[in-house]
Amino acid sequence: MIAFVLPGGGVRTCKQVGMLKALFDKGIYPDRLYGVSGGAKNAWALSLMARYASDRPGWSNWQYAIEMLGFEWLDLTSTSDVLRKRSLWSRFWGLSGGWGGKKSQYSSLPLREMLQRIWDEYGPSSQGGELGESCFTVPTTIGLVNLSSGEYERRENPTVEEVLASSSMPGFMSPIQMGDDWYADGGARHIAPINDAISDRCDKIYVLLATTPGAHRIDFQPKTQLDVVGRFASILADEVYADDLGDYLSPERIRTGPTGPGMHIIAPTHDYFDSFMDIDPAKIRHGIAHGERVAREYLG
């Protein structure tokens, strides 16, 4: 059983679009999809979009889906397409326990609207069915963190709210209330949910990293508070990556993992972004192209 694991990384997860394209062009398709944070959005949208057959001769439904997902990425022009800065009054009102309890400096309403639009276009209503496994091309699992227990939790074939929660960094974006508990970014616990795939007995696992493993120096010139917070979040993500990947990144383990000869880690060699929210159309195009190039080199 083939699993694709899509770790988080904010805007850097655009590289996964190119990596997925290279895999699909090689005829490698997933039996299960796993994602966290930005990778959760990619996995979720891809699994919904691939329900539709391609009208291009010789194209699989997966190749159609990755083109549609690429269009979603290329439509982004700035950070405001995903986050909206709250007014001083709304921030004060939220911190005071006012309407909605919005304890964050930025509103994720634009991201919610984007996810809802994808759901409306490719989800159960567009397929004439109800929410469930049939909405997704393959079983799709995302990870999020329960802020009450502090534990990582899985969600199978998730809803818009669950995908949004998986991407929500507390204090920066509002956590999402579901039932009696509040949920936030799954990357706080596991930014690369490899163990989810192993526990489901997947025997070939492709991990599509969004960022170059390990600490790396960048030309950091902050212009706003968002730049500083974004860079700090990227540094924290590097530490979680190190914990999740462990010794899988050593040269002798790249192609051989605990389930046998089947752990494949495809990693970028260059980072075009200053932070996880450095949304710039030119950088996104470069990121997608770079992801495709390193994947093709890896696959041979």
VODODREN-781667 format. One record per residue (C-alpha): residue number from 1; x, y, z. Coordinates in steps of 0.02 Angstrom, whole numbers, plus 50000, padded with zeros to 5 digits. Example, Ala and Ser with C-alpha at 12.3 -4.5 7.8 and 13.67 -1.06 7.14 Angstrom:
// VODODREN-781667
num: 1	xx: 50615	yy: 49775	zz: 50390 $
num: 2	xx: 50684	yy: 49947	zz: 50357 $
***
This chain:
// VODODREN-781667
num: 1	xx: 50000	yy: 50000	zz: 50000 $
num: 2	xx: 50074	yy: 50166	zz: 49945 $
num: 3	xx: 50061	yy: 50318	zz: 50059 $
num: 4	xx: 50102	yy: 50499	zz: 50020 $
num: 5	xx: 50148	yy: 50600	zz: 50175 $
num: 6	xx: 50135	yy: 50789	zz: 50153 $
num: 7	xx: 50215	yy: 50882	zz: 50299 $
num: 8	xx: 50176	yy: 51061	zz: 50345 $
num: 9	xx: 50275	yy: 51217	zz: 50304 $
num: 10	xx: 50154	yy: 51356	zz: 50258 $
num: 11	xx: 50184	yy: 51431	zz: 50086 $
num: 12	xx: 50333	yy: 51314	zz: 50064 $
num: 13	xx: 50210	yy: 51171	zz: 50038 $
num: 14	xx: 50186	yy: 51237	zz: 49861 $
num: 15	xx: 50341	yy: 51132	zz: 49822 $
num: 16	xx: 50235	yy: 50977	zz: 49853 $
num: 17	xx: 50133	yy: 51021	zz: 49697 $
num: 18	xx: 50287	yy: 50997	zz: 49588 $
num: 19	xx: 50339	yy: 50840	zz: 49681 $
num: 20	xx: 50166	yy: 50764	zz: 49660 $
num: 21	xx: 50166	yy: 50805	zz: 49474 $
num: 22	xx: 50331	yy: 50713	zz: 49453 $
num: 23	xx: 50264	yy: 50561	zz: 49546 $
num: 24	xx: 50104	yy: 50557	zz: 49444 $
num: 25	xx: 50198	yy: 50575	zz: 49280 $
num: 26	xx: 50296	yy: 50418	zz: 49334 $
num: 27	xx: 50133	yy: 50326	zz: 49363 $
num: 28	xx: 50154	yy: 50324	zz: 49553 $
num: 29	xx: 49988	yy: 50354	zz: 49640 $
num: 30	xx: 49938	yy: 50349	zz: 49825 $
num: 31	xx: 49827	yy: 50223	zz: 49910 $
num: 32	xx: 49820	yy: 50338	zz: 50061 $
num: 33	xx: 49859	yy: 50522	zz: 50091 $
num: 34	xx: 49923	yy: 50602	zz: 50252 $
num: 35	xx: 49952	yy: 50786	zz: 50289 $
num: 36	xx: 49977	yy: 50915	zz: 50425 $
num: 37	xx: 49954	yy: 51103	zz: 50419 $
num: 38	xx: 49988	yy: 51165	zz: 50240 $
num: 39	xx: 50016	yy: 50985	zz: 50188 $
num: 40	xx: 49844	yy: 50942	zz: 50257 $
num: 41	xx: 49765	yy: 51069	zz: 50140 $
num: 42	xx: 49860	yy: 50996	zz: 49992 $
num: 43	xx: 49816	yy: 50816	zz: 50034 $
num: 44	xx: 49633	yy: 50858	zz: 50068 $
num: 45	xx: 49608	yy: 50961	zz: 49910 $
num: 46	xx: 49700	yy: 50835	zz: 49801 $
num: 47	xx: 49595	yy: 50689	zz: 49864 $
num: 48	xx: 49434	yy: 50786	zz: 49828 $
num: 49	xx: 49490	yy: 50848	zz: 49657 $
num: 50	xx: 49548	yy: 50678	zz: 49596 $
num: 51	xx: 49368	yy: 50615	zz: 49600 $
num: 52	xx: 49347	yy: 50699	zz: 49432 $
num: 53	xx: 49409	yy: 50615	zz: 49273 $
num: 54	xx: 49524	yy: 50713	zz: 49159 $
num: 55	xx: 49461	yy: 50763	zz: 48989 $
num: 56	xx: 49639	yy: 50765	zz: 48922 $
num: 57	xx: 49689	yy: 50610	zz: 48823 $
num: 58	xx: 49814	yy: 50504	zz: 48917 $
num: 59	xx: 49793	yy: 50599	zz: 49081 $
num: 60	xx: 49745	yy: 50512	zz: 49242 $
num: 61	xx: 49625	yy: 50590	zz: 49366 $
num: 62	xx: 49775	yy: 50621	zz: 49480 $
num: 63	xx: 49863	yy: 50722	zz: 49344 $
num: 64	xx: 49704	yy: 50824	zz: 49321 $
num: 65	xx: 49693	yy: 50852	zz: 49509 $
num: 66	xx: 49871	yy: 50913	zz: 49528 $
num: 67	xx: 49845	yy: 51038	zz: 49388 $
num: 68	xx: 49691	yy: 51105	zz: 49478 $
num: 69	xx: 49786	yy: 51114	zz: 49642 $
num: 70	xx: 49926	yy: 51206	zz: 49553 $
num: 71	xx: 49802	yy: 51335	zz: 49490 $
num: 72	xx: 49745	yy: 51363	zz: 49670 $
num: 73	xx: 49924	yy: 51401	zz: 49721 $
num: 74	xx: 49960	yy: 51512	zz: 49571 $
num: 75	xx: 49804	yy: 51615	zz: 49609 $
num: 76	xx: 49883	yy: 51676	zz: 49772 $
num: 77	xx: 49957	yy: 51851	zz: 49757 $
num: 78	xx: 49992	yy: 51906	zz: 49937 $
num: 79	xx: 49974	yy: 51857	zz: 50119 $
num: 80	xx: 49804	yy: 51943	zz: 50124 $
num: 81	xx: 49736	yy: 51803	zz: 50012 $
num: 82	xx: 49755	yy: 51687	zz: 50162 $
num: 83	xx: 49759	yy: 51799	zz: 50317 $
num: 84	xx: 49680	yy: 51966	zz: 50357 $
num: 85	xx: 49751	yy: 52079	zz: 50492 $
num: 86	xx: 49625	yy: 52120	zz: 50625 $
num: 87	xx: 49587	yy: 52299	zz: 50674 $
num: 88	xx: 49651	yy: 52360	zz: 50841 $
num: 89	xx: 49473	yy: 52360	zz: 50908 $
num: 90	xx: 49436	yy: 52181	zz: 50855 $
num: 91	xx: 49600	yy: 52120	zz: 50931 $
num: 92	xx: 49559	yy: 52208	zz: 51096 $
num: 93	xx: 49381	yy: 52141	zz: 51092 $
num: 94	xx: 49440	yy: 51963	zz: 51064 $
num: 95	xx: 49573	yy: 51968	zz: 51200 $
num: 96	xx: 49440	yy: 52035	zz: 51317 $
num: 97	xx: 49333	yy: 51882	zz: 51284 $
num: 98	xx: 49218	yy: 51974	zz: 51165 $
num: 99	xx: 49126	yy: 51914	zz: 51012 $
num: 100	xx: 49195	yy: 51750	zz: 50948 $
num: 101	xx: 49343	yy: 51749	zz: 51068 $
num: 102	xx: 49461	yy: 51788	zz: 50924 $
num: 103	xx: 49625	yy: 51777	zz: 51017 $
num: 104	xx: 49740	yy: 51815	zz: 50872 $
num: 105	xx: 49810	yy: 51959	zz: 50776 $
num: 106	xx: 49756	yy: 51891	zz: 50607 $
num: 107	xx: 49593	yy: 51823	zz: 50543 $
num: 108	xx: 49599	yy: 51662	zz: 50442 $
num: 109	xx: 49432	yy: 51705	zz: 50359 $
num: 110	xx: 49512	yy: 51715	zz: 50184 $
num: 111	xx: 49585	yy: 51540	zz: 50208 $
num: 112	xx: 49418	yy: 51474	zz: 50271 $
num: 113	xx: 49331	yy: 51548	zz: 50118 $
num: 114	xx: 49460	yy: 51467	zz: 50004 $
num: 115	xx: 49435	yy: 51296	zz: 50085 $
num: 116	xx: 49246	yy: 51315	zz: 50079 $
num: 117	xx: 49252	yy: 51358	zz: 49894 $
num: 118	xx: 49355	yy: 51201	zz: 49858 $
num: 119	xx: 49233	yy: 51099	zz: 49963 $
num: 120	xx: 49083	yy: 51171	zz: 49871 $
num: 121	xx: 49162	yy: 51138	zz: 49702 $
num: 122	xx: 49233	yy: 50964	zz: 49732 $
num: 123	xx: 49152	yy: 50901	zz: 49893 $
num: 124	xx: 48996	yy: 50799	zz: 49928 $
num: 125	xx: 48868	yy: 50925	zz: 49864 $
num: 126	xx: 48954	yy: 50932	zz: 49695 $
num: 127	xx: 48957	yy: 50742	zz: 49690 $
num: 128	xx: 48775	yy: 50724	zz: 49739 $
num: 129	xx: 48817	yy: 50632	zz: 49899 $
num: 130	xx: 48841	yy: 50649	zz: 50085 $
num: 131	xx: 49000	yy: 50679	zz: 50184 $
num: 132	xx: 49099	yy: 50520	zz: 50199 $
num: 133	xx: 49235	yy: 50413	zz: 50126 $
num: 134	xx: 49155	yy: 50418	zz: 49953 $
num: 135	xx: 49194	yy: 50604	zz: 49940 $
num: 136	xx: 49380	yy: 50567	zz: 49936 $
num: 137	xx: 49478	yy: 50474	zz: 49803 $
num: 138	xx: 49580	yy: 50382	zz: 49935 $
num: 139	xx: 49572	yy: 50380	zz: 50126 $
num: 140	xx: 49641	yy: 50548	zz: 50182 $
num: 141	xx: 49709	yy: 50580	zz: 50357 $
num: 142	xx: 49762	yy: 50745	zz: 50433 $
num: 143	xx: 49834	yy: 50788	zz: 50603 $
num: 144	xx: 49789	yy: 50925	zz: 50726 $
num: 145	xx: 49822	yy: 50965	zz: 50908 $
num: 146	xx: 49691	yy: 50967	zz: 51045 $
num: 147	xx: 49733	yy: 51121	zz: 51150 $
num: 148	xx: 49646	yy: 51047	zz: 51302 $
num: 149	xx: 49742	yy: 50884	zz: 51308 $
num: 150	xx: 49895	yy: 50944	zz: 51213 $
num: 151	xx: 49887	yy: 50783	zz: 51113 $
num: 152	xx: 49902	yy: 50753	zz: 50927 $
num: 153	xx: 49741	yy: 50686	zz: 50850 $
num: 154	xx: 49703	yy: 50609	zz: 50681 $
num: 155	xx: 49553	yy: 50652	zz: 50574 $
num: 156	xx: 49499	yy: 50538	zz: 50433 $
num: 157	xx: 49422	yy: 50614	zz: 50275 $
num: 158	xx: 49413	yy: 50784	zz: 50361 $
num: 159	xx: 49292	yy: 50929	zz: 50349 $
num: 160	xx: 49334	yy: 51110	zz: 50310 $
num: 161	xx: 49340	yy: 51151	zz: 50497 $
num: 162	xx: 49463	yy: 51010	zz: 50532 $
num: 163	xx: 49579	yy: 51062	zz: 50389 $
num: 164	xx: 49572	yy: 51242	zz: 50449 $
num: 165	xx: 49614	yy: 51186	zz: 50626 $
num: 166	xx: 49764	yy: 51087	zz: 50564 $
num: 167	xx: 49833	yy: 51249	zz: 50490 $
num: 168	xx: 49794	yy: 51368	zz: 50635 $
num: 169	xx: 49943	yy: 51427	zz: 50738 $
num: 170	xx: 49878	yy: 51487	zz: 50908 $
num: 171	xx: 49907	yy: 51671	zz: 50944 $
num: 172	xx: 49942	yy: 51701	zz: 50761 $
num: 173	xx: 49783	yy: 51625	zz: 50692 $
num: 174	xx: 49627	yy: 51586	zz: 50791 $
num: 175	xx: 49610	yy: 51408	zz: 50856 $
num: 176	xx: 49455	yy: 51315	zz: 50799 $
num: 177	xx: 49322	yy: 51256	zz: 50920 $
num: 178	xx: 49244	yy: 51087	zz: 50883 $
num: 179	xx: 49128	yy: 51020	zz: 51016 $
num: 180	xx: 49194	yy: 51065	zz: 51188 $
num: 181	xx: 49377	yy: 51075	zz: 51137 $
num: 182	xx: 49487	yy: 51195	zz: 51041 $
num: 183	xx: 49606	yy: 51134	zz: 50906 $
num: 184	xx: 49758	yy: 51206	zz: 50819 $
num: 185	xx: 49902	yy: 51170	zz: 50702 $
num: 186	xx: 49950	yy: 50985	zz: 50701 $
num: 187	xx: 50129	yy: 51036	zz: 50664 $
num: 188	xx: 50152	yy: 51082	zz: 50846 $
num: 189	xx: 50166	yy: 50895	zz: 50880 $
num: 190	xx: 50204	yy: 50809	zz: 50715 $
num: 191	xx: 50244	yy: 50914	zz: 50562 $
num: 192	xx: 50285	yy: 50757	zz: 50461 $
num: 193	xx: 50155	yy: 50624	zz: 50509 $
num: 194	xx: 50258	yy: 50474	zz: 50454 $
num: 195	xx: 50203	yy: 50369	zz: 50602 $
num: 196	xx: 50021	yy: 50383	zz: 50547 $
num: 197	xx: 50067	yy: 50297	zz: 50383 $
num: 198	xx: 50173	yy: 50166	zz: 50472 $
num: 199	xx: 50033	yy: 50127	zz: 50595 $
num: 200	xx: 49916	yy: 50098	zz: 50448 $
num: 201	xx: 50039	yy: 49968	zz: 50382 $
num: 202	xx: 50085	yy: 50063	zz: 50224 $
num: 203	xx: 50234	yy: 49973	zz: 50149 $
num: 204	xx: 50293	yy: 50110	zz: 50031 $
num: 205	xx: 50296	yy: 50287	zz: 50098 $
num: 206	xx: 50339	yy: 50444	zz: 50001 $
num: 207	xx: 50374	yy: 50592	zz: 50115 $
num: 208	xx: 50369	yy: 50757	zz: 50019 $
num: 209	xx: 50461	yy: 50884	zz: 50124 $
num: 210	xx: 50416	yy: 51067	zz: 50106 $
num: 211	xx: 50576	yy: 51136	zz: 50177 $
num: 212	xx: 50760	yy: 51095	zz: 50173 $
num: 213	xx: 50795	yy: 50991	zz: 50329 $
num: 214	xx: 50896	yy: 51073	zz: 50468 $
num: 215	xx: 50934	yy: 51253	zz: 50513 $
num: 216	xx: 50986	yy: 51364	zz: 50368 $
num: 217	xx: 51034	yy: 51544	zz: 50351 $
num: 218	xx: 50928	yy: 51663	zz: 50248 $
num: 219	xx: 50940	yy: 51847	zz: 50204 $
num: 220	xx: 50813	yy: 51898	zz: 50335 $
num: 221	xx: 50756	yy: 52079	zz: 50320 $
num: 222	xx: 50593	yy: 52097	zz: 50418 $
num: 223	xx: 50473	yy: 52232	zz: 50363 $
num: 224	xx: 50324	yy: 52191	zz: 50474 $
num: 225	xx: 50283	yy: 52097	zz: 50633 $
num: 226	xx: 50212	yy: 51960	zz: 50522 $
num: 227	xx: 50385	yy: 51932	zz: 50448 $
num: 228	xx: 50460	yy: 51908	zz: 50622 $
num: 229	xx: 50324	yy: 51790	zz: 50682 $
num: 230	xx: 50333	yy: 51692	zz: 50520 $
num: 231	xx: 50522	yy: 51670	zz: 50532 $
num: 232	xx: 50509	yy: 51617	zz: 50714 $
num: 233	xx: 50376	yy: 51488	zz: 50668 $
num: 234	xx: 50490	yy: 51421	zz: 50532 $
num: 235	xx: 50631	yy: 51397	zz: 50658 $
num: 236	xx: 50515	yy: 51303	zz: 50776 $
num: 237	xx: 50456	yy: 51195	zz: 50630 $
num: 238	xx: 50637	yy: 51145	zz: 50595 $
num: 239	xx: 50648	yy: 51072	zz: 50770 $
num: 240	xx: 50487	yy: 50972	zz: 50750 $
num: 241	xx: 50547	yy: 50911	zz: 50580 $
num: 242	xx: 50706	yy: 50846	zz: 50663 $
num: 243	xx: 50605	yy: 50750	zz: 50793 $
num: 244	xx: 50485	yy: 50675	zz: 50664 $
num: 245	xx: 50615	yy: 50626	zz: 50536 $
num: 246	xx: 50745	yy: 50563	zz: 50658 $
num: 247	xx: 50876	yy: 50460	zz: 50569 $
num: 248	xx: 50772	yy: 50439	zz: 50411 $
num: 249	xx: 50874	yy: 50581	zz: 50335 $
num: 250	xx: 51040	yy: 50491	zz: 50351 $
num: 251	xx: 51102	yy: 50436	zz: 50179 $
num: 252	xx: 51088	yy: 50250	zz: 50215 $
num: 253	xx: 50906	yy: 50267	zz: 50268 $
num: 254	xx: 50838	yy: 50376	zz: 50128 $
num: 255	xx: 50772	yy: 50227	zz: 50029 $
num: 256	xx: 50753	yy: 50100	zz: 50170 $
num: 257	xx: 50637	yy: 50126	zz: 50316 $
num: 258	xx: 50565	yy: 50025	zz: 50460 $
num: 259	xx: 50434	yy: 49944	zz: 50348 $
num: 260	xx: 50564	yy: 49876	zz: 50227 $
num: 261	xx: 50632	yy: 49950	zz: 50065 $
num: 262	xx: 50498	yy: 50081	zz: 50051 $
num: 263	xx: 50537	yy: 50244	zz: 50142 $
num: 264	xx: 50564	yy: 50377	zz: 50011 $
num: 265	xx: 50603	yy: 50554	zz: 50070 $
num: 266	xx: 50602	yy: 50688	zz: 49935 $
num: 267	xx: 50678	yy: 50848	zz: 50001 $
num: 268	xx: 50703	yy: 51019	zz: 49921 $
num: 269	xx: 50879	yy: 51084	zz: 49905 $
num: 270	xx: 50836	yy: 51268	zz: 49900 $
num: 271	xx: 50717	yy: 51380	zz: 49997 $
num: 272	xx: 50644	yy: 51531	zz: 49908 $
num: 273	xx: 50542	yy: 51597	zz: 50055 $
num: 274	xx: 50588	yy: 51707	zz: 50203 $
num: 275	xx: 50451	yy: 51634	zz: 50313 $
num: 276	xx: 50305	yy: 51515	zz: 50308 $
num: 277	xx: 50187	yy: 51658	zz: 50256 $
num: 278	xx: 50301	yy: 51740	zz: 50126 $
num: 279	xx: 50170	yy: 51731	zz: 49988 $
num: 280	xx: 50241	yy: 51796	zz: 49825 $
num: 281	xx: 50182	yy: 51736	zz: 49653 $
num: 282	xx: 50358	yy: 51727	zz: 49579 $
num: 283	xx: 50424	yy: 51630	zz: 49728 $
num: 284	xx: 50277	yy: 51509	zz: 49720 $
num: 285	xx: 50312	yy: 51474	zz: 49536 $
num: 286	xx: 50495	yy: 51443	zz: 49576 $
num: 287	xx: 50446	yy: 51333	zz: 49723 $
num: 288	xx: 50331	yy: 51223	zz: 49618 $
num: 289	xx: 50462	yy: 51206	zz: 49481 $
num: 290	xx: 50597	yy: 51165	zz: 49609 $
num: 291	xx: 50488	yy: 51032	zz: 49690 $
num: 292	xx: 50460	yy: 50950	zz: 49521 $
num: 293	xx: 50644	yy: 50956	zz: 49478 $
num: 294	xx: 50708	yy: 50876	zz: 49640 $
num: 295	xx: 50573	yy: 50741	zz: 49630 $
num: 296	xx: 50618	yy: 50697	zz: 49450 $
num: 297	xx: 50802	yy: 50688	zz: 49499 $
num: 298	xx: 50759	yy: 50575	zz: 49646 $
num: 299	xx: 50646	yy: 50460	zz: 49544 $
num: 300	xx: 50772	yy: 50448	zz: 49402 $
***
